[in-house]
Amino acid sequence: MTDVLHVELREQIGTAATRRLRKAGKVPGVLYGHGEQNLHFSATSSEVAALVRHHGKTVQLSGAANEHALVNEMQWDPLGIDVLHLDLIRVNLKEMVEVTVPVRLHGEPQGVREGGILLENLHEVDVRCSAGAIPEDLGLAVGGLKLGESLTAAELELPEGVELVTDPETVIAHIEAPRAAREEGAAEGGEPEVIGRSEEEQE
């Protein structure tokens, strides 16, 4: 899905002007690329928030600019709540681009029903596709995953025309035995298999 951003031209740039925009419920941004002049614009916070919710990668601009653009970067406040600035790149929907797309796990793993814990090692991957066919996410079926097993990026559900850039051998998710079971195995003198812990468990 392509979100629409209604943009207004920013005639003043700088810290003071930016603060006034944010107080007025707007997000400053810049549009560049394709050898054209940079365009400094502002968009409403509500439309930018919708773009974030939809994990939008491409946007249709209207108002001060009427063209498609690719979201290159979002600058966030220190708490990671509000977008402070948008960087957009002009794009033709037919041209090939490399983008980062979130991974969506689906299904109830067999290993979880056996008492294991599903750990997601990677939450997003890089893909290459046309700018007009960027998927919102990539699915990964985990229903058949058993204790001690893992799934790699090669097993992601790629739509037609979408090519995986991330190393296909990268582990996306795995099932780990409960901590009590691992400790019991260690106490009995066995050497439990070492499995990479997720970022969430390390924190």
Summary of the structure (lengths in Angstrom):
residues: 203
radius of gyration: 21.7
end to end distance: 33.7
largest distance: 71.5
contacts: 590
relative contact order: 0.14
helix: 20%
strand: 42%
